[in-house]
Amino acid sequence: MQKTSCDVLVIGGGPAGGVSAVTAKMNNPQKKILVVREQEVQLVPCAIPYVFGKTLGCSEKDVSSCAMAEEMGISTMVGKIEDINMQKKIAYCCDNEISFDKLIFATGSTPFVHASLEHSLALQGVFTIAKDKSFIDKLDAYAKDKKEIVIVGSGFIGVEVALEFASKGKNVTVIGGSKHILQNAFDHEIAKQAEELMLEVGVKYIGRDRVTKIIDKNGDGIVNAVELKSTKVVDAEIVILATGYKPNTTLAQKVGVSLGYYGGIWVDEYMRTQNHDVFAVGDCSARRDFITKEPSKVMLASTSSAEGRIAGSSLYGIEYLKGFSGTIAIFSTMVNETAFASAGVTEDQARAANIDIVVGTFSGVNRHPATIPDAHKQFVKLIAMKYGGQIIGGQIMGGLEAGEMINLVGLIIESHYDIYKVMSMQVATQPRLTSAPTSYPLVMASVVIAQKLKNI
């Protein structure tokens, strides 16, 4: 058994683990940081769907760089931690015995498959979207000569994978339980527009139904079709189960680390477990919603990176008073040439949670004048508290700028800004880059809310 020692052991090399290691090194340059990851090559998780179509075209173009960590002197070991002696602070990886002072679990998540469909994974042609290059390459290669693809799941991953396969001429059907696609992130009027754009490129959508059976008609171990709750049968040469992810906490459970809601590792606002020498970040940690404070299933690389920064700067003492106050559900995607972005709670979610809200919307153009060649229609929706005017949610539909505008909305939510601060917000505008200063969409949606509040 080869013996290795480090000050900080990070288990996992995804966004959470990588940011934790870099932040730890920045704050403690004298400490030895070791990252143990299972895969030699790490993919950028959010870009995996683009491997299957014309956007990237292969997994080699989706490889995550480790250059910053290497330049900073952070060590990396490829292998799997099989066990940990928490009392002695020793981890066991293949033929290595690794002693540590601080430990960070960044073990990520694995695809979630409903128990009723788990057996179908043994069939040839049934896949999940695992964050594993060899697995993604296997799916990509298998799909080369296949035409009929069924995707189970109408969230971001399912929709993005569907659009990419459609770009290569595949016949793609998306099956989801909601009326429209992306309905966990957008209100129905925006989700409907995203769906219409998806349908325009030939992707079919079957909503308000679910797959109850994955079928091997010939008994040869190869998938042929899926059967729905409605008894409808859809032919398929490939079935992709894009039904979400679950925290990867097998190791944490084995060594006695306490779990929280939805199976994630319990942590406090500084990402510490009950043992303050042990941290957990990323998809493997338990989360709560920033607005409602309810347990959250949201898994985002941006949230994982934020958690990594908190943990990396809190290993040897609390350097910043602000902890991690909760997960803001903040998303963005492209459907054809239109960007869809969302932050915080939707109107439907707020009303379901019995939150008193006022909604403001504004439609315009993302350039001024509207005759600028690449001008795109733009729509902004803001959700604010009825009493106080704090903004708790926002949705944007428009051009590429929506991807950065939603980050501003996220900051507004996290900073507890109300509509009155947004109304007086000073913004840089430029004809080829933004909408007009006289009708900046975030400001105008806030103005609409202010007018509504006057009349209440």
Buried (B, 14 or more C-beta within 10 A) or exposed (E): EEEBBBBBBBBBBBBBBBBBBBBBBEBBEEBBBBBBBBBEBBBBBBBBBBBBBEBBBEBEEBEBEBEEBEEBEBBBBBBEBEEBEBEEBBBBBEEBBBBBBBBBBBBBBBBBBEEEBEEBBEBEBBBBBBBBBEBBBEBBEBBEEBEBBBBBBBBBBBBBBBBBBBBEEBBBBBBBBBBBBBBBBBBBBBBBBBBEBBEEEBBBBBBEBBBBEBBBEEEEEEBBBBBBEEEEBBBBBBBBBBBBBBBBBEBBEEBEBEBBEEBBBBBEBBBBBEEEEBBBBBBBBBBBBBBBEEBBBBBBBBBBBBBBBBBBBBBBEEEEEEBBEBBBBBBBBBBEEBBBBBBBBBBBBBBEEEBEBBBBBBBBBBBBEEEBEEBBEBBBBBBBBBEEBBBBBBBBBBBBBBBEBBBBBBEBBBEEBBBBBBBEBEEEEEEEEBBBEEBBBBBBBBBBBBEBBEEE
